Amino acid sequence: MSDPSHLKANRLAIEGGTPVRDTPLPWELPGAHFIGEEEKALVNQVIDARSPFRFYGLQALAMVDRLESEWCSTFGHKYALAVNSGSAALHIALCAFGIGPGDEVMVPGYMWVSCASAIVRTGAIPRLVDIDASFCIDPDDLERKIGPHTRAVLTVNMSGAMGRNDRIAAICRKHGLRLLEDCAQAIGASLNGRPSGSFGDIGIFSFQLNKNMTSGEGGLLVTEDEDLYKRCSALHDLGYARNDKGRLDPSDERYQFWGVGSRMSELSGAMALAQMRKVRKITGAMRDAKWKIREAIKAIPGIALRDIGDAAGDTGPFLISMYPNADICKRFTAALQAEGVRGPEGSLTCIPMSEWGMHWYFNIPSLVEKRSNARDGFPWTHPSNAFARDYSYRKGALPMCDALSERSALLSIASTLTARDVDDIIAAFRKVGAAFASREKLQS
Ligand SMILES: *Cc1c(COP(=O)(O)O)cnc(C)c1O
């Protein structure tokens, strides 16, 4: 016996009803959708000039220089240094702080593998800090864990929005700790008018494909401190300063390091420059769509939303919702997917956050197993790091991270969502929400 169509429309798609939509949502890759004539024009200039190297060449166009200076004027920083990835920027920043064996760097359990990797490769020890409903560092857990070996805090502005950076910065000042702000996922974000990357000693950004803007690969770091800038500049290159003609000058004893070979090429610089000029448009589109959805679903029983300190400063690429428990979270998300809230094959558009991979500390095998690139187990086996022998990175180390990873869901907000897409997403949340509310006795 077949249902009348209005009954079938009310029935959840996962139970045989008619889905809200049947075309996939767009890929989430924010900047990629906006690649166009502007990128082509600047990249072509570099090719026509046959000058892809940053510091000198046949007819250097200074694309990377222009990227850095426009970045400073657009976002309000004093110094910017472009590099070839966000991961490299993290490593360079920690080296510029002089971090190494015997030091402990605080890092949240919700992050990206690059954060842990950068700390371990300096020879220091990552110390896990729990998160709160901001999905960034819980300042209380941070302060509780600061000890005699703590030298720096790596705070991560996750999933497009900032954490409690004002409080975290105050704690760092009080305890004399360096603060590195990872804004790889938060280009263009701010907190009460203050830009991401300006709360700490150094802020880093990434231009990898999934970020708010992209140059294929690329990254950038900002600082207000001239000496840190010069250290980073030497470190990102061959370990030494360059003069104003772009020639190496190894004579200055303050800037003699081991460089990491992470210069940005003029091709990436040209691409990043064009993308930076449209990043407000990209993040504006995501933020508008996301907050329209948030407002529409916030009263649905059983759903709580990520705590975002400043809506205007959110860049919008992800919407995080929280459910009473892991079982409801999984079933709610599966029901949304069945209603058509899903992306193209292979995308992670609408998932329980338990499927969010190496963003969670306990999903990073090299961290959990304390792996080393070297045969002697460095840095875990370094005598100066004996204080950390009992540190565990296995699930169970951070109760809030563990709980939120199981009972939260992630929705990617593409930079090209149409009004229709947004309406469909809202309709799907309402439909699934209504069905769950009546069966599961969920409280709003
Ligand atoms: C992407 C990312 C990085 C690393 O950037 P890459 O450019 O991919 O090396 C670092 N931290 C966070 C939080 C990221 O999301």
The ligand as an SDF file (V2000), in Angstrom:
LIG
                    3D

 15 15  0  0  0  0  0  0  0  0999 V2000
   45.7060   23.0890    7.5900 C   0  0  0  0  0  0  0  0  0  0  0  0
   46.1750   23.3160    8.9660 C   0  0  0  0  0  0  0  0  0  0  0  0
   47.5380   23.4530    9.2580 C   0  0  0  0  0  0  0  0  0  0  0  0
   48.6240   23.1760    8.2750 C   0  0  0  0  0  0  0  0  0  0  0  0
   48.5910   23.9190    7.1200 O   0  0  0  0  0  0  0  0  0  0  0  0
   49.2440   23.3110    5.7730 P   0  0  0  0  0  0  0  0  0  0  0  0
   49.3140   24.5190    4.9060 O   0  0  0  0  0  0  0  0  0  0  0  0
   48.2940   22.2840    5.2690 O   0  0  0  0  0  0  0  0  0  0  0  0
   50.5580   22.7670    6.1120 O   0  0  0  0  0  0  0  0  0  0  0  0
   47.9030   23.7450   10.5580 C   0  0  0  0  0  0  0  0  0  0  0  0
   46.9830   23.9070   11.5180 N   0  0  0  0  0  0  0  0  0  0  0  0
   45.6670   23.7730   11.2800 C   0  0  0  0  0  0  0  0  0  0  0  0
   44.7020   23.9920   12.3910 C   0  0  0  0  0  0  0  0  0  0  0  0
   45.2260   23.4480    9.9980 C   0  0  0  0  0  0  0  0  0  0  0  0
   43.9150   23.2910    9.7930 O   0  0  0  0  0  0  0  0  0  0  0  0
  1  2  1  0
  2  3  1  0
  2 14  2  0
  3  4  1  0
  3 10  2  0
  4  5  1  0
  5  6  1  0
  6  7  2  0
  6  8  1  0
  6  9  1  0
 10 11  1  0
 11 12  2  0
 12 13  1  0
 12 14  1  0
 14 15  1  0
M  END
$$$$
